[in-house]
Amino acid sequence: MRRRAIAAAFAAVCLAPVLAAPGGASTPGRNGLIVFSESVRGRFHLFTVRPDGTGVRQITRIRGADAYHPDWSPDGSWIVFELDRPGGPLFCSVAIVRADGSGLRLLSHGRTCEGQPAFTPDGRRIVFVRYANQTDRGSLWSMNAAGGDRRRIAPQRALVITDPNVSPDGSWITFVGVRRP
């Protein structure tokens, strides 16, 4: 019983930030900046800021879409993120942009929902969650940094999968798993 209570408390602590702050932030890359998502006139966009809080700069300006869950490439030159377009054919997709805001590209294709991306430590691959439809609980996938060579890492489970991250040595992928009744 104690083990179940500890697991429930851990899940509640881990989920509270995810549910309360949909944008999230990513720690500084080699360029020393922090990337985060913030609402501007009802839409979320990506911004960078120095660790001391100065130099806030808006990176994305995408009409009719929201930018969430940013993650730096290991060399600090690219930001991968989830791009949500309510009502569009790709409701959520993985996108990438240069650190200065140029070169925006969609990496997702098809009619699935893909999001919450994270770079591998070598910067060659991106892990993400893929949902086939609204009732799908999600599965872990990876793709190369150009959006090709897609590989399923872990199949759908009894858990709702969210927030994948890769360990610094690239040997582990962690994620939050939420049980649904």
C-alpha positions in Angstrom: 0.0 0.0 0.0 2.8 2.4 0.9 4.4 1.7 -2.5 1.2 2.6 -4.3 0.9 5.9 -2.3 4.4 6.9 -3.1 3.9 6.2 -6.8 0.7 8.2 -6.7 2.4 11.1 -5.0 5.3 10.9 -7.5 2.8 11.0 -10.4 1.0 14.0 -8.9 4.2 15.9 -8.4 5.4 15.1 -12.0 2.1 15.9 -13.6 1.4 19.2 -11.9 4.0 21.1 -13.8 3.0 19.4 -17.1 -0.7 20.3 -16.6 -0.1 23.7 -15.2 2.5 24.9 -17.7 1.8 23.6 -21.2 4.7 25.5 -22.7 7.6 24.3 -20.6 11.2 25.5 -21.0 14.5 23.9 -22.0 17.8 24.6 -20.2 20.6 26.5 -21.8 22.3 25.0 -24.9 25.9 25.8 -25.7 24.8 29.3 -26.7 23.9 30.0 -23.0 20.2 30.8 -23.7 17.1 29.3 -22.2 14.1 28.7 -24.5 10.5 28.8 -23.3 7.0 29.1 -24.5 4.8 32.1 -23.5 1.3 33.3 -24.4 1.1 36.5 -26.5 -2.5 37.7 -27.4 -3.9 34.2 -26.9 -1.2 32.2 -28.8 1.9 30.5 -27.4 5.2 31.4 -29.1 8.8 30.5 -28.4 11.2 33.0 -26.7 14.8 32.9 -25.6 16.3 34.6 -22.6 19.7 34.7 -20.9 20.1 32.8 -17.6 20.1 36.2 -15.7 16.6 37.1 -17.2 17.8 39.7 -19.6 17.7 39.7 -23.4 14.2 38.2 -23.9 13.7 37.6 -27.7 10.7 36.2 -29.5 11.7 33.4 -31.8 8.4 32.2 -33.4 5.5 34.2 -34.9 3.2 31.7 -36.4 -0.4 32.8 -37.2 -3.1 30.5 -35.9 -0.8 28.1 -34.2 0.8 27.5 -30.8 4.5 26.6 -30.1 5.0 24.3 -27.1 7.6 21.9 -25.5 10.8 23.4 -27.0 14.2 21.5 -26.8 17.6 22.7 -27.8 19.9 20.8 -30.1 23.1 19.9 -28.3 25.1 22.5 -30.3 22.5 25.3 -29.5 21.8 26.1 -33.1 18.3 24.5 -33.5 15.2 24.3 -31.4 12.7 21.5 -31.9 9.2 22.0 -30.6 5.5 21.0 -30.9 3.4 23.1 -33.2 -0.3 22.9 -32.6 -2.8 24.2 -35.2 -6.4 23.8 -33.9 -8.7 22.5 -36.6 -5.8 21.9 -39.1 -5.1 18.5 -40.8 -2.0 18.1 -38.5 -3.4 19.2 -35.1 0.0 18.7 -33.5 3.3 18.3 -35.3 7.0 18.4 -34.7 8.7 21.5 -36.1 12.3 22.8 -36.0 13.6 26.3 -36.2 17.1 27.9 -36.0 17.9 29.6 -32.7 17.5 33.0 -34.4 14.0 32.2 -35.6 14.8 31.5 -39.2 14.5 28.3 -41.2 11.2 27.0 -39.7 10.3 23.5 -41.0 7.6 21.0 -40.2 9.1 17.5 -39.6 5.7 15.7 -39.2 3.6 14.4 -42.0 0.5 12.3 -42.3 -2.7 12.6 -40.2 -1.3 11.7 -36.8 -0.6 13.9 -33.8 3.2 14.1 -33.0 4.6 16.2 -30.3 6.7 16.8 -27.2 10.0 16.3 -29.1 13.5 16.1 -27.6 16.9 15.8 -29.2 19.3 12.9 -28.5 22.6 14.0 -27.0 24.4 13.7 -30.4 21.7 15.9 -32.1 21.2 13.3 -34.9 17.8 12.1 -33.8 14.6 13.4 -32.2 12.4 11.4 -29.9 8.7 12.3 -29.7 5.2 11.0 -28.8 2.9 9.9 -31.6 -0.9 9.7 -31.2 -2.9 7.9 -34.0 -6.2 9.4 -32.9 -7.9 11.1 -29.9 -8.3 7.8 -28.0 -4.8 6.6 -28.6 -2.6 6.7 -25.5 0.5 7.4 -27.5 3.7 5.6 -28.4 7.4 6.6 -28.4 9.0 7.2 -31.8 12.2 8.7 -33.1 13.2 10.3 -36.4 16.4 11.8 -37.8 16.9 15.5 -37.4 15.5 16.1 -40.9 12.3 14.3 -40.2 13.0 11.0 -41.9 14.0 7.5 -40.8 11.1 7.1 -38.4 11.3 4.3 -35.9 8.9 3.1 -33.3 10.7 2.9 -30.0 8.0 1.6 -27.7 4.4 0.5 -28.6 1.3 1.9 -27.0 0.8 0.7 -23.5 -1.9 0.9 -20.8 -0.3 4.2 -19.9 -0.8 7.6 -21.5 2.8 8.5 -22.6 4.0 12.1 -22.3 7.2 14.2 -22.0 10.0 11.9 -23.4 13.6 12.9 -22.6 16.9 11.3 -23.5 19.6 10.7 -20.9 22.9 12.6 -21.4 24.7 9.4 -22.6 21.8 8.5 -24.9 21.2 5.1 -23.4 17.8 5.8 -21.8 14.6 7.5 -22.7 12.5 8.6 -19.8 8.8 9.6 -20.0 5.8 10.3 -17.8 3.3 7.5 -17.9 -0.2 8.1 -16.6 -2.7 5.4 -16.0 -6.3 6.0 -17.2 -9.2 4.2 -15.6 
